[in-house]
Amino acid sequence: MRTGWKRWAVSASGMVSMLVVGILVGTSITNSQPRQAKAEPPPLADGAAGDASTLSGGAMWYPWAPGPGELGAAPMAFSIDQVIQGRTVKKVVASWGRNEDSPTAPLRNTRAVAEENGQVFVPYDALPSTFTMVATTRLHNGDVLGASFVPTTAPAPNRIGIPMAKSTDVAKSWTTWTAPLIENKWRLNWYRVHRDLIELEDGTILLGGYGNGTINGVAKEYSLVFESTDGGQTFRQRSAVNAGSSFSTNELGLGRTSDGRLVAMMRGSEPVARPPAMPMTQSFSDDNGLTWEAPKPYVPPAGMPNNGIMPKFVLQPNGQLLMSYGRPDNNVVVALDGTGRTWDKGENLYSRHPGEEPTRRWMGSSGNMDLVSLHNGSSLAFGDTCHNIWMCREYGHDNKIWTRKVEALGAGVGKLDLTTKVKAGTVKLTGGVVAADPRFAEQRIQGAVDGSSEYRSAARLVSGQGLTVELDHTYTLDKIGLMMARGEKNGARVQVSENGRTWSRVLVNTGPRVDYAMRYHELEPVKARYVRILPGNAPLTAVTELEIYVKDLLTFENDAINGVPRTLKDTRYAFVADTILPGVDNSATHMVLVDADETAKAQATFPSNAPADTQRIAFGFEGYGYGAGAIWDILGTNAEGQEVPAYRLHFGADWANNRMMVRVWNGTTWTQFGAVGPAIANKLWMNVEIQSTKGETTVSLNGTPMGTTTTRLADVQKFTGFKAETGLVPADVGNMEHAYDDVSITPLD
């Protein structure tokens, strides 16, 4: 370990800042250099449809980035829930190998921990450096259980022992032991432990592995499942996934699907492993790994490789099943329905290879990856820039460990941020929950909306009781996502109310079912301020996760960070952000228009879902103080069916008179038609409402009318939404950033 290593700490936001500085320095122009021609602004881009799913490999940062020559590759990681200052967050521990990739090299690992969702990693020395955390999980009793990669010897009558570790204090400290592997079915030549630990509902623990030997007279490599019924003190052989098939396989990824089965993905064993020719193979089990379907070759999404190493599954709380794998490159794919029967989309997260010829195309990053759950629709992927020695000579051994926030999001643009609203106290949860348990701080009523699908991160209910949500406003709801108790047969009925006294008919009746992730229920649009979840025709022991979606409301809570928001049209420099402002109406994300381009303004068009004779636009807004203010075009279709601006408005601050003002454009000049004081400081949200008819438009700020104008640019037949721009002219820039949130476009009542 290098001197001074304990002083480093790396954050995602810090890395972004360093990157920006580097770009500015690298492209600076001195007076002695000729002026470069202005670059063309990027073309306009449309966001995806509101009912489309998205897969995005977002921000990348580095838990570990030493100087050249320091070996470090093949990261392993786990995430577990903990509560910090009232928030349920993921504690993320990452580990990577520091020894050469050789069976004779002594194991040496370095680790780091990030206490709050993987943002800032610091050194972590709670486990021995020889322990390789190839599989780690949190059990129902709160213990964190881990297994190491390379087995050791065990006392007679057993030959093989599995190094194990357990923490009873949320991974602050550990005890270690060697668990004998009882060879109750086969006596193989050697074994490795490989991905993943899964606790069944009866307390049985499953552990993946692989080995080489003879089963049923066939000598080859086998992907294995071990089992323990004593909390990991001993293990037995449970099954060999590829037994009876023609495939020889080793590294095993083991996971749970949304429909309750186990899924296995296996690396193919090759006589000469560089480059691989055999595809990964996939199998399913309907009896918790006792028996397996015949393995079949993995069929990837278009453009993704069908072979690779180190497969890892994560079933996200939103029901989408992710799988990471590498070599070549570092990849993630998603099964949108969570079953793994079909892999629908893929994303290359990191690629670094010295050449296109077969062997060199396979080199660079080792491809050894890990994937851990982060939040409802996001996970953290881990990888490396170089393997230890044997694949990285051409890159000067500049080994680093990286992580990326992967977002796999389902349909829907009106998701309410219940997590933030509950913490702020604007949304209230009530219900008969079990008494608090100091072992599980995350087990509380807020667990129903904390973004985690872990067993204890839930509102666990007293028998016969339910859960009621009082929203901050009356909304028109059109979808609910619900996950009841993880792995337990439950049933629920869902009703809504506007006043908390008179309740609707049952809108959702789940029937008896076993949940491992949320399931979504479309609703006929219904007004509600209260939502209650009651027991159905099966016990309701917990609400693990709840989502509520609103019709005709853009909240950006279900959009990928740094991506173009869904449903928006003709955007330029329009992004989803979650790191600058807390958001209007207590929400975490919003949309920003970022303008630093003298050739073109940032812009975005917000289409109406249902064009109408009248239009009410309401939204949260911030950022008028950067630059000259905002331009809002109220759009409609003319007699020829063309979309044109009916009204063009300019909103900004009149600092001299301490007020906010609004002007209208008549085609030649701007005329002020309204104002209200005082002027609102930067980084404070305000609520804007624009009511338009064919003859006039009225602008209100925070509930106070600013003014009404009849000056229009065109007569329109139907209103179709609005367009937002930064500044009055393209050259009007200067750290200009305008934020929008909770955008609603509806006809006037």
LOGU-757891 format. One record per residue (C-alpha): x, y, z. Coordinates in steps of 0.1 Angstrom, whole numbers, padded with zeros to 4 digits, always signed. Example, Ala and Ser with C-alpha at 12.3 -4.5 7.8 and 13.67 -1.06 7.14 Angstrom:
2
+0123-0045+0078+0137-0011+0071
***
This chain:
749
+0000+0000+0000+0015+0033-0010+0023+0060+0015-0004+0086+0017-0031+0064+0001-0054+0069+0031-0058+0106+0023-0076+0102-0010-0113+0107-0015-0130+0109-0049-0165+0121-0057-0186+0121-0088-0191+0158-0088-0154+0164-0082-0144+0144-0112-0168+0163-0134-0153+0196-0122-0118+0184-0129-0128+0173-0164-0143+0206-0172-0111+0224-0161-0090+0201-0182-0110+0208-0213-0108+0245-0208-0070+0245-0204-0065+0222-0233-0085+0244-0257-0075+0279-0246-0065+0304-0273-0038+0330-0268-0038+0364-0287-0009+0351-0309-0030+0323-0323-0054+0328-0352-0091+0329-0342-0108+0295-0348-0140+0294-0368-0171+0291-0348-0183+0256-0344-0218+0248-0356-0243+0243-0328-0256+0208-0323-0287+0199-0342-0321+0198-0325-0330+0165-0308-0362+0149-0297-0366+0131-0264-0379+0095-0264-0416+0089-0262-0432+0090-0227-0442+0053-0229-0407+0042-0239-0381+0026-0217-0346+0039-0215-0311+0025-0208-0283+0049-0200-0248+0046-0188-0245+0079-0170-0217+0097-0151-0184+0079-0145-0160+0084-0116-0130+0066-0100-0130+0050-0066-0092+0044-0072-0069+0061-0097-0031+0058-0088-0001+0065-0109+0012+0041-0136+0025+0007-0124+0002+0002-0095-0017-0030-0102-0055-0030-0097-0082-0047-0116-0113-0070-0114-0135-0050-0091-0161-0067-0068-0187-0047-0049-0218-0049-0028-0244-0024-0016-0266-0025+0015-0291-0001+0029-0285+0022+0059-0302+0053+0072-0282+0086+0074-0299+0118+0086-0334+0103+0080-0325+0091+0044-0322+0055+0033-0290+0054+0013-0268+0027-0001-0235+0019+0016-0213+0007-0012-0181-0013-0006-0158-0020-0036-0127-0043-0037-0102-0050-0064-0072-0073-0069-0037-0059-0065-0019-0091-0073-0009-0104-0108-0036-0125-0125-0018-0158-0118-0030-0189-0098+0004-0188-0079+0003-0152-0069-0007-0145-0033-0041-0128-0030-0040-0091-0022-0070-0068-0024-0076-0031-0017-0110-0017-0008-0130+0015-0005-0163+0024+0010-0188+0051+0000-0214+0057+0028-0239+0076+0007-0249+0060-0027-0213+0055-0040-0206+0093-0043-0174+0096-0023-0151+0066-0018-0126+0064+0011-0103+0035+0022-0119+0005+0038-0098-0020+0058-0124-0039+0077-0117-0072+0059-0083-0091+0054-0065-0081+0022-0066-0118+0012-0104-0120+0013-0119-0116-0022-0155-0105-0018-0168-0124-0048-0203-0128-0034-0219-0107-0006-0255-0101+0005-0275-0089+0035-0297-0116+0051-0332-0112+0065-0318-0111+0100-0296-0081+0091-0263-0099+0089-0241-0092+0060-0226-0124+0046-0197-0127+0022-0177-0154+0005-0142-0154-0010-0131-0165-0044-0105-0191-0038-0114-0221-0016-0089-0235+0009-0084-0268+0027-0108-0280+0054-0103-0305+0082-0112-0341+0076-0135-0356+0066-0139-0326+0042-0112-0316+0017-0125-0281+0007-0133-0250+0027-0149-0218+0016-0135-0186+0033-0165-0167+0047-0171-0134+0065-0200-0120+0084-0209-0085+0098-0236-0078+0123-0231-0040+0123-0239-0029+0087-0204-0038+0074-0184-0019+0100-0166-0050+0114-0164-0086+0104-0158-0121+0117-0142-0147+0094-0142-0185+0093-0138-0214+0069-0170-0232+0059-0165-0269+0050-0178-0278+0015-0195-0312+0019-0191-0331-0014-0224-0349-0011-0229-0354-0048-0195-0352-0066-0158-0351-0059-0144-0326-0083-0107-0318-0090-0110-0282-0079-0135-0254-0071-0139-0217-0073-0166-0195-0056-0183-0172-0081-0213-0151-0078-0239-0148-0060-0253-0153-0025-0291-0156-0024-0312-0162+0007-0344-0182+0002-0376-0176+0022-0369-0206+0045-0334-0193+0053-0315-0216+0030-0285-0197+0014-0275-0204-0021-0239-0197-0034-0226-0199-0069-0194-0215-0080-0176-0235-0106-0152-0264-0108-0136-0291-0130-0142-0328-0127-0165-0357-0136-0203-0357-0132-0223-0386-0145-0193-0399-0164-0186-0366-0182-0153-0347-0174-0154-0310-0181-0159-0277-0163-0192-0272-0144-0211-0241-0131-0223-0251-0096-0248-0240-0069-0239-0247-0033-0264-0245-0004-0262-0238+0033-0289-0243+0060-0269-0231+0089-0262-0195+0080-0231-0202+0060-0212-0223+0085-0212-0252+0061-0222-0257+0025-0233-0287+0004-0236-0293-0033-0271-0284-0046-0268-0286-0084-0247-0283-0115-0264-0260-0139-0248-0273-0171-0248-0310-0162-0263-0332-0190-0256-0305-0216-0229-0303-0242-0216-0270-0228-0185-0268-0207-0189-0236-0185-0173-0220-0155-0180-0184-0141-0216-0182-0130-0239-0153-0125-0269-0162-0104-0300-0140-0099-0337-0137-0092-0361-0127-0120-0393-0106-0117-0414-0137-0120-0397-0155-0092-0374-0179-0110-0336-0182-0107-0316-0173-0138-0281-0184-0144-0256-0170-0170-0224-0189-0176-0191-0182-0192-0179-0207-0217-0147-0226-0209-0123-0225-0238-0092-0247-0246-0075-0214-0256-0094-0186-0239-0080-0157-0260-0102-0147-0278-0133-0166-0267-0154-0182-0294-0181-0199-0273-0211-0178-0263-0223-0174-0228-0251-0198-0220-0283-0192-0200-0306-0214-0179-0336-0210-0156-0348-0228-0125-0383-0230-0112-0374-0248-0079-0348-0224-0065-0318-0241-0081-0325-0278-0074-0330-0284-0112-0323-0264-0143-0336-0261-0178-0313-0272-0206-0288-0243-0211-0291-0223-0243-0267-0198-0259-0272-0162-0247-0289-0141-0273-0278-0104-0268-0295-0073-0280-0285-0061-0314-0249-0049-0315-0239-0065-0282-0214-0094-0279-0228-0129-0272-0196-0140-0254-0179-0126-0223-0169-0132-0187-0181-0123-0152-0219-0121-0157-0237-0104-0129-0275-0098-0125-0294-0070-0106-0332-0070-0105-0340-0034-0100-0369-0023-0078-0387-0011-0109-0388-0046-0122-0361-0044-0149-0334-0071-0149-0299-0058-0156-0269-0080-0165-0233-0068-0168-0205-0087-0185-0172-0080-0202-0144-0090-0226-0147-0076-0251-0153-0042-0234-0176-0036-0205-0213-0041-0212-0247-0039-0196-0280-0053-0210-0316-0051-0198-0346-0074-0199-0374-0049-0197-0400-0073-0182-0375-0086-0156-0378-0122-0167-0345-0126-0186-0362-0145-0214-0354-0117-0238-0326-0092-0236-0340-0060-0251-0314-0032-0249-0277-0030-0244-0251-0003-0236-0213-0003-0239-0201+0013-0207-0163+0013-0213-0141+0002-0242-0103+0003-0244-0085-0021-0267-0052-0016-0285-0062-0030-0319-0089-0046-0339-0072-0079-0346-0088-0107-0326-0064-0110-0296-0057-0073-0292-0094-0065-0296-0100-0086-0265-0074-0068-0244-0072-0034-0225-0098-0034-0198-0100-0069-0182-0137-0070-0187-0141-0082-0151-0171-0063-0138-0196-0060-0110-0231-0045-0107-0249-0034-0076-0283-0019-0068-0284+0018-0062-0320+0031-0063-0353+0024-0079-0343+0025-0115-0305+0028-0112-0275+0007-0104-0237+0011-0101-0215-0007-0126-0178-0013-0117-0149-0020-0141-0112-0014-0147-0091+0003-0173-0064-0024-0174-0059-0059-0163-0031-0067-0139+0000-0070-0161-0010-0094-0189-0034-0073-0208-0022-0038-0202+0015-0035-0213+0006-0012-0242-0011+0012-0218+0018+0016-0194+0000-0002-0166-0022+0028-0158-0047+0008-0138-0078+0025-0125-0111+0013-0110-0142+0031-0124-0179+0031-0116-0208+0043-0137-0244+0050-0128-0265+0029-0150-0302+0039-0153-0327+0015-0167-0361+0032-0166-0395+0021-0175-0424+0040-0191-0440+0070-0176-0431+0107-0172-0454+0118-0143-0437+0099-0115-0440+0118-0081-0408+0120-0060-0424+0105-0029-0390+0099-0013-0382+0137-0012-0417+0148-0005-0421+0125+0025-0388+0136+0040-0398+0172+0035-0432+0165+0052-0453+0176+0023-0465+0140+0017-0476+0120+0047-0476+0083+0053-0498+0067+0079-0505+0030+0088-0502+0002+0112-0465-0006+0110-0446-0029+0133-0425-0014+0161-0391+0000+0152-0362-0025+0155-0327-0010+0162-0311-0037+0140-0329-0025+0109-0331+0013+0108-0344+0011+0072-0374-0009+0083-0399+0019+0089-0430+0035+0073-0407+0056+0050-0394+0023+0036-0424+0021+0014-0411+0050-0007-0373+0048-0002-0364+0034-0036-0350+0001-0023-0365-0034-0028-0344-0050-0001-0362-0072+0024-0360-0049+0054-0363-0016+0035-0400-0017+0037-0430-0006+0057-0437-0039+0075-0474-0039+0086-0492-0052+0117-0516-0080+0107-0547-0067+0091-0534-0031+0087-0527-0011+0056-0509+0021+0044-0523+0055+0035-0505+0082+0015-0517+0118+0018-0503+0137-0012-0493+0174-0013-0519+0183-0039-0549+0167-0056-0536+0151-0088-0551+0131-0117-0535+0096-0113-0530+0072-0141-0506+0046-0129-0494+0029-0096-0463+0008-0091-0465-0016-0061-0442-0041-0045-0455-0059-0014-0434-0080+0009-0403-0094-0008-0406-0131-0015-0438-0136+0006-0473-0143-0007-0492-0111-0003-0524-0095-0016-0536-0059-0017-0564-0036-0027-0558+0000-0037-0584+0028-0034-0582+0066-0037-0600+0096-0023-0600+0134-0028-0610+0142+0008-0597+0112+0029-0633+0102+0039-0651+0091+0007-0632+0063-0011-0634+0050-0046-0641+0015-0057-0611-0008-0056-0589+0003-0085-0562-0024-0081-0568-0059-0067-0535-0077-0069-0547-0111-0059-0523-0134-0041-0488-0131-0056-0451-0131-0046-0432-0099-0054-0394-0095-0060-0399-0061-0076-0426-0036-0084-0454-0044-0107-0473-0016-0125-0510-0011-0127-0525+0013-0153-0555+0033-0140-0584+0051-0157-0574+0087-0149-0588+0095-0114-0585+0126-0092-0570+0118-0058-0552+0133-0029-0552+0101-0008-0541+0066-0018-0546+0037+0005-0533+0001+0003-0553-0025+0022-0550-0062+0026-0566-0082-0002-0574-0119-0004-0540-0127+0010-0521-0112+0040-0504-0079+0034-0473-0081+0055-0453-0052+0040-0453-0025+0014-0417-0025+0001-0421+0000-0027-0448+0023-0040-0448+0047-0070-0475+0071-0081-0478+0086-0116-0497+0117-0126-0514+0123-0159-0503+0153-0180-0474+0162-0157-0437+0162-0166-0417+0156-0133-0385+0143-0149-0382+0119-0119-0382+0089-0143-0358+0103-0168-0321+0095-0171-0298+0122-0156-0279+0142-0182-0302+0128-0209-0328+0146-0231-0361+0145-0212-0387+0122-0227-0416+0137-0247-0398+0170-0254-0392+0180-0290-0367+0202-0309-0343+0204-0279-0308+0219-0278-0287+0219-0246-0316+0205-0227-0308+0180-0199-0322+0163-0169-0303+0174-0137-0304+0163-0101-0273+0181-0085-0278+0218-0087-0312+0226-0071-0335+0207-0048-0364+0211-0071-0398+0227-0071-0424+0211-0049-0397+0190-0031-0385+0169-0060-0350+0157-0067-0347+0162-0105-0356+0189-0130-0349+0199-0166-0323+0225-0174-0315+0246-0204-0278+0253-0204-0266+0281-0227-0230+0289-0232-0232+0290-0270-0231+0324-0288-0244+0308-0321-0276+0293-0308-0299+0295-0278-0308+0266-0256-0344+0255-0262-0370+0229-0257-0406+0224-0269-0431+0210-0245-0459+0194-0266-0495+0192-0254-0508+0157-0251-0543+0169-0262-0544+0201-0283-0574+0222-0273-0591+0255-0279-0577+0269-0247-0545+0261-0228-0532+0263-0192-0495+0259-0187-0481+0256-0152-0445+0249-0142-0418+0256-0117-0391+0279-0130-0356+0291-0118-0327+0307-0135-0340+0340-0149-0311+0358-0133-0285+0341-0156-0286+0363-0187-0315+0382-0201-0344+0360-0190-0366+0334-0207-0385+0334-0239-0418+0314-0239-0436+0308-0272-0473+0298-0268-0477+0274-0297-0508+0264-0318-0518+0253-0352-0529+0279-0378-0556+0274-0405-0531+0256-0427-0522+0231-0399-0488+0246-0393-0475+0250-0357-0468+0286-0351-0463+0309-0320-0496+0325-0310-0479+0346-0283-0442+0353-0277-0434+0363-0241-0403+0374-0223-0400+0369-0186-0372+0384-0165-0362+0406-0136-0366+0443-0134-0339+0448-0108-0341+0486-0107-0377+0485-0096-0374+0453-0076-0400+0433-0095-0405+0405-0120-0418+0416-0154-0433+0400-0185-0433+0415-0220-0449+0405-0253-0435+0406-0288-0456+0421-0316-0432+0411-0344-0412+0444-0341-0408+0454-0305-0412+0442-0270-0440+0457-0248-0443+0452-0211-0478+0442-0200-0473+0430-0165-0451+0430-0134-0452+0419-0097-0428+0424-0069-0405+0417-0054-0377+0405-0077-0369+0369-0068-0334+0359-0060-0314+0334-0080-0318+0297-0072-0352+0301-0058-0381+0283-0075-0412+0302-0086-0445+0289-0099-0455+0302-0133-0490+0298-0149-0499+0310-0184-0536+0308-0194-0543+0313-0231-0574+0317-0252-0575+0326-0289-0579+0363-0279-0556+0368-0249-0531+0353-0226-0525+0359-0188-0493+0353-0169-0494+0346-0131-0464+0343-0108-0468+0324-0075-0505+0327-0077-0506+0365-0084-0517+0377-0119-0489+0397-0136-0509+0409-0165-0530+0401-0196-0522+0408-0232-0541+0406-0265-0510+0411-0286-0505+0379-0306-0483+0368-0335-0508+0345-0352-0544+0333-0349-0545+0296-0340-0571+0269-0342-0558+0247-0314-0531+0253-0288-0503+0227-0289-0479+0235-0260-0451+0259-0257-0414+0264-0265-0388+0277-0239-0356+0295-0249-0327+0312-0231-0321+0349-0237-0333+0373-0263-0307+0366-0290-0282+0338-0295-0252+0359-0284-0270+0367-0251-0251+0341-0230-0231+0342-0198-0234+0311-0175-0271+0310-0184-0290+0281-0170-0328+0279-0167-0345+0252-0148-0381+0238-0153-0400+0213-0132-0435+0199-0128-0447+0210-0162-0484+0207-0168-0503+0215-0201-0541+0212-0199-0572+0230-0213-0587+0257-0192-0615+0245-0169
***
